[in-house]
Amino acid sequence: MTPFASVALFRRNGAVVFKAPRKEPSAEKTQARKSAARYWRGNIVEPDVLTKIILVQHDGRMVYVAERATNNGLDRPWVEHRLDADAALKTPHLAACLSELGVDPASVPPPMPDVLEINGVIYRREI
């Protein structure tokens, strides 16, 4: 089963805050997205206003993030992007999701360099 964690960003008194992340019990990304959306929509309490639902998956060096913004109750499409684990750990809500998934910041390997030289041969990564 692929582990997912979700977190929601809320607007409370003009400031953007997030609640503690939650592990998603789903095995597939689509199911995890639906489960996260249902859960976070059901946990809105006045005066909070839901602004964004974020689903996080960690796979070795990369962190896969899917975000769904809401605007006046209307859902926007899911937007996906990838981050290095170091970059994700610098963002508080993504770092909270990674800790929920059991990722230790000290054990995350460093990102791969764009250029490597081994025995005089230069290898460049396709970007």
Backbone as CSV, one residue per row, in Angstrom:
resi,resn,N_x,N_y,N_z,CA_x,CA_y,CA_z,C_x,C_y,C_z
1,MET,0.841,-1.175,0.000,0.000,0.000,0.000,0.887,1.240,0.000
2,THR,0.603,2.162,-0.874,1.370,3.396,-0.986,0.906,4.370,0.087
3,PRO,1.813,4.845,0.924,1.387,5.770,1.977,1.191,7.185,1.451
4,PHE,0.098,7.764,1.832,-0.212,9.155,1.513,-0.516,9.880,2.816
5,ALA,-0.264,11.159,2.831,-0.665,12.009,3.947,-1.317,13.255,3.356
6,SER,-2.289,13.776,4.072,-2.967,14.973,3.581,-2.998,16.031,4.671
7,VAL,-3.051,17.265,4.214,-3.158,18.400,5.115,-4.010,19.447,4.400
8,ALA,-4.672,20.275,5.165,-5.501,21.328,4.581,-5.045,22.676,5.112
9,LEU,-5.038,23.653,4.225,-4.732,25.023,4.618,-6.050,25.763,4.816
10,PHE,-6.168,26.445,5.948,-7.367,27.183,6.301,-7.024,28.642,6.460
11,ARG,-7.989,29.485,6.180,-7.850,30.911,6.471,-8.618,31.175,7.758
12,ARG,-7.896,31.635,8.773,-8.507,31.915,10.067,-8.125,33.330,10.484
13,ASN,-9.102,34.190,10.555,-8.893,35.594,10.953,-7.825,36.273,10.100
14,GLY,-7.821,35.998,8.813,-6.893,36.634,7.893,-5.551,35.938,7.748
15,ALA,-5.241,34.979,8.615,-3.966,34.250,8.540,-4.212,32.853,7.986
16,VAL,-3.244,32.331,7.238,-3.351,30.978,6.695,-2.681,30.019,7.679
17,VAL,-3.442,29.038,8.152,-2.958,28.049,9.110,-3.273,26.659,8.587
18,PHE,-2.679,25.647,9.202,-3.018,24.272,8.846,-3.194,23.453,10.110
19,LYS,-4.026,22.434,9.993,-4.242,21.520,11.106,-3.272,20.357,10.968
20,ALA,-3.208,19.524,11.967,-2.293,18.374,11.946,-2.621,17.475,10.754
21,PRO,-1.600,16.996,10.041,-1.856,16.147,8.876,-2.427,14.801,9.274
22,ARG,-2.897,14.098,8.278,-3.570,12.818,8.488,-3.077,11.832,7.447
23,LYS,-2.836,10.581,7.864,-2.481,9.532,6.912,-3.734,9.108,6.175
24,GLU,-3.602,8.904,4.891,-4.729,8.440,4.082,-4.634,6.925,3.941
25,PRO,-5.705,6.213,4.231,-5.663,4.745,4.196,-5.798,4.157,2.793
26,SER,-5.843,4.965,1.788,-6.096,4.486,0.428,-4.824,3.965,-0.220
27,ALA,-5.000,3.018,-1.137,-3.875,2.422,-1.850,-3.594,3.143,-3.165
28,GLU,-4.556,3.851,-3.699,-4.398,4.543,-4.976,-4.505,6.048,-4.784
29,LYS,-3.863,6.779,-5.677,-3.835,8.229,-5.586,-5.231,8.841,-5.706
30,THR,-6.034,8.327,-6.635,-7.374,8.874,-6.822,-8.231,8.678,-5.579
31,GLN,-8.147,7.493,-4.985,-8.906,7.233,-3.766,-8.415,8.110,-2.618
32,ALA,-7.098,8.300,-2.538,-6.542,9.138,-1.473,-7.001,10.587,-1.632
33,ARG,-7.058,11.075,-2.870,-7.535,12.440,-3.108,-8.975,12.602,-2.656
34,LYS,-9.833,11.654,-3.055,-11.249,11.738,-2.675,-11.423,11.651,-1.162
35,SER,-10.677,10.754,-0.534,-10.768,10.594,0.905,-10.321,11.856,1.633
36,ALA,-9.227,12.452,1.161,-8.726,13.681,1.781,-9.730,14.818,1.622
37,ALA,-10.297,14.945,0.428,-11.270,16.022,0.193,-12.490,15.859,1.090
38,ARG,-12.984,14.634,1.214,-14.152,14.398,2.082,-13.831,14.699,3.536
39,TYR,-12.678,14.228,3.981,-12.309,14.410,5.384,-12.150,15.891,5.735
40,TRP,-11.380,16.614,4.927,-11.108,18.004,5.275,-12.332,18.883,5.090
41,ARG,-13.194,18.577,4.128,-14.440,19.352,3.975,-15.351,19.152,5.178
42,GLY,-15.311,17.949,5.751,-16.154,17.651,6.906,-15.624,18.213,8.208
43,ASN,-14.392,18.684,8.228,-13.794,19.206,9.452,-13.637,20.717,9.452
44,ILE,-14.436,21.401,8.691,-14.398,22.863,8.692,-15.268,23.357,9.840
45,VAL,-14.696,24.220,10.658,-15.413,24.789,11.791,-15.343,26.304,11.652
46,GLU,-16.437,26.968,11.897,-16.448,28.439,11.845,-15.384,28.979,12.763
47,PRO,-14.670,29.951,12.497,-14.619,30.878,11.379,-13.631,30.462,10.297
48,ASP,-13.185,29.198,10.312,-12.212,28.732,9.319,-12.828,28.669,7.930
49,VAL,-12.004,28.982,6.921,-12.409,28.872,5.524,-11.358,28.020,4.826
50,LEU,-11.780,26.912,4.233,-10.863,26.009,3.546,-10.316,26.680,2.296
51,THR,-8.987,26.713,2.156,-8.381,27.329,0.976,-7.692,26.318,0.074
52,LYS,-7.090,25.253,0.667,-6.359,24.303,-0.162,-6.247,22.961,0.543
53,ILE,-6.392,21.881,-0.226,-6.182,20.517,0.262,-4.915,20.001,-0.411
54,ILE,-4.006,19.438,0.371,-2.721,18.986,-0.149,-2.540,17.516,0.187
55,LEU,-2.180,16.725,-0.832,-1.898,15.301,-0.671,-0.419,15.083,-0.956
56,VAL,0.283,14.387,-0.053,1.732,14.209,-0.146,2.069,12.723,-0.177
57,GLN,3.012,12.376,-1.050,3.522,11.013,-1.137,5.043,11.095,-1.222
58,HIS,5.742,10.265,-0.459,7.208,10.271,-0.457,7.703,8.987,-1.102
59,ASP,8.649,9.136,-2.036,9.188,7.985,-2.742,10.700,8.157,-2.876
60,GLY,11.439,7.695,-1.901,12.893,7.807,-1.950,13.360,9.232,-1.817
61,ARG,13.832,9.824,-2.920,14.354,11.192,-2.899,13.297,12.234,-3.202
62,MET,12.248,11.846,-3.888,11.261,12.822,-4.349,10.013,12.826,-3.463
63,VAL,9.394,13.988,-3.410,8.121,14.162,-2.722,7.114,14.583,-3.780
64,TYR,6.041,13.811,-3.914,4.990,14.108,-4.885,3.867,14.831,-4.153
65,VAL,3.512,15.997,-4.663,2.509,16.845,-4.017,1.372,17.087,-5.001
66,ALA,0.147,16.841,-4.556,-1.051,17.166,-5.330,-1.851,18.175,-4.505
67,GLU,-2.204,19.300,-5.130,-2.922,20.370,-4.435,-4.240,20.658,-5.130
68,ARG,-5.241,20.940,-4.324,-6.539,21.352,-4.866,-6.986,22.602,-4.126
69,ALA,-7.037,23.694,-4.837,-7.465,24.959,-4.246,-8.977,25.076,-4.324
70,THR,-9.529,25.790,-3.369,-10.960,26.085,-3.385,-11.130,27.590,-3.401
71,ASN,-12.153,28.035,-4.108,-12.408,29.460,-4.230,-13.901,29.682,-4.095
72,ASN,-14.307,30.255,-2.979,-15.729,30.519,-2.710,-16.573,29.258,-2.826
73,GLY,-16.050,28.143,-2.315,-16.794,26.894,-2.346,-16.652,26.099,-3.623
74,LEU,-16.012,26.657,-4.646,-15.810,25.943,-5.906,-14.436,25.278,-5.904
75,ASP,-14.398,24.017,-6.324,-13.136,23.287,-6.367,-12.423,23.528,-7.676
76,ARG,-11.150,23.763,-7.583,-10.291,23.858,-8.754,-9.740,22.469,-9.052
77,PRO,-9.177,22.235,-10.230,-8.606,20.915,-10.529,-7.360,20.644,-9.683
78,TRP,-7.047,19.366,-9.535,-5.842,18.971,-8.815,-4.621,19.354,-9.638
79,VAL,-3.627,19.908,-8.989,-2.361,20.287,-9.621,-1.262,19.473,-8.944
80,GLU,-0.444,18.792,-9.760,0.615,17.953,-9.212,1.986,18.520,-9.532
81,HIS,2.914,18.357,-8.599,4.301,18.699,-8.843,5.197,17.868,-7.929
82,ARG,6.487,17.824,-8.281,7.470,17.072,-7.512,8.469,18.031,-6.885
83,LEU,8.947,17.655,-5.712,9.956,18.436,-5.008,11.039,17.506,-4.490
84,ASP,12.242,18.044,-4.297,13.250,17.309,-3.553,12.816,17.262,-2.098
85,ALA,13.265,16.256,-1.385,12.891,16.135,0.022,13.390,17.328,0.830
86,ASP,14.572,17.855,0.488,15.096,19.025,1.210,14.180,20.233,1.054
87,ALA,13.699,20.471,-0.165,12.806,21.602,-0.403,11.475,21.414,0.319
88,ALA,10.986,20.186,0.361,9.716,19.921,1.047,9.858,20.112,2.550
89,LEU,11.011,19.769,3.100,11.216,19.919,4.541,11.305,21.381,4.968
90,LYS,11.544,22.286,4.036,11.605,23.711,4.362,10.222,24.346,4.465
91,THR,9.202,23.675,3.934,7.831,24.169,4.010,7.147,23.503,5.203
92,PRO,6.615,24.271,6.147,6.112,23.678,7.397,5.013,22.631,7.219
93,HIS,4.019,22.896,6.351,2.927,21.932,6.233,3.372,20.668,5.501
94,LEU,4.309,20.777,4.553,4.823,19.582,3.884,5.746,18.796,4.823
95,ALA,6.517,19.498,5.649,7.366,18.827,6.630,6.523,18.057,7.641
96,ALA,5.370,18.617,8.021,4.471,17.918,8.941,3.921,16.653,8.295
97,CYS,3.614,16.717,7.010,3.129,15.525,6.299,4.213,14.463,6.214
98,LEU,5.439,14.880,5.945,6.537,13.919,5.859,6.801,13.260,7.209
99,SER,6.692,14.007,8.290,6.866,13.390,9.607,5.724,12.427,9.904
100,GLU,4.522,12.720,9.407,3.379,11.802,9.552,3.639,10.503,8.791
101,LEU,4.338,10.596,7.662,4.674,9.413,6.877,5.884,8.674,7.431
102,GLY,6.538,9.228,8.455,7.675,8.576,9.080,8.997,8.843,8.399
103,VAL,9.096,9.946,7.665,10.338,10.297,6.985,11.218,11.066,7.956
104,ASP,12.438,10.565,8.167,13.399,11.229,9.039,14.243,12.179,8.200
105,PRO,14.268,13.479,8.530,15.036,14.426,7.710,16.523,14.082,7.608
106,ALA,17.075,13.456,8.643,18.499,13.119,8.616,18.799,11.959,7.670
107,SER,17.811,11.102,7.425,18.048,9.930,6.576,17.719,10.162,5.107
108,VAL,17.229,11.345,4.767,16.893,11.634,3.378,18.188,11.841,2.600
109,PRO,18.403,11.075,1.534,19.640,11.251,0.769,19.662,12.599,0.064
110,PRO,20.858,13.124,-0.184,20.937,14.416,-0.871,20.452,14.299,-2.312
111,PRO,20.007,15.405,-2.911,19.536,15.338,-4.298,20.683,15.021,-5.251
112,MET,20.336,14.410,-6.370,21.337,14.069,-7.374,21.847,15.346,-8.038
113,PRO,23.164,15.439,-8.269,23.689,16.618,-8.952,23.346,16.584,-10.438
114,ASP,23.371,17.752,-11.065,23.081,17.836,-12.495,24.253,17.352,-13.342
115,VAL,25.473,17.502,-12.811,26.680,17.089,-13.544,27.525,16.219,-12.625
116,LEU,27.953,15.080,-13.130,28.796,14.151,-12.386,30.044,13.853,-13.197
117,GLU,31.184,13.803,-12.541,32.413,13.414,-13.225,32.964,12.171,-12.548
118,ILE,33.084,11.082,-13.330,33.602,9.813,-12.820,34.738,9.370,-13.736
119,ASN,35.925,9.250,-13.171,37.120,8.826,-13.915,37.337,9.658,-15.179
120,GLY,37.139,10.935,-15.074,37.378,11.818,-16.209,36.229,11.909,-17.201
121,VAL,35.188,11.119,-17.041,34.020,11.151,-17.932,32.947,12.005,-17.257
122,ILE,32.377,12.960,-18.013,31.366,13.861,-17.490,29.987,13.357,-17.893
123,TYR,29.123,13.188,-16.899,27.750,12.759,-17.124,26.834,13.921,-16.774
124,ARG,25.934,14.258,-17.683,24.973,15.335,-17.449,23.568,14.745,-17.368
125,ARG,22.824,15.244,-16.408,21.460,14.777,-16.235,20.543,15.547,-17.162
126,GLU,19.647,14.814,-17.826,18.657,15.449,-18.704,17.605,16.100,-17.824
127,ILE,17.354,17.368,-18.055,16.358,18.077,-17.239,15.178,18.454,-18.110
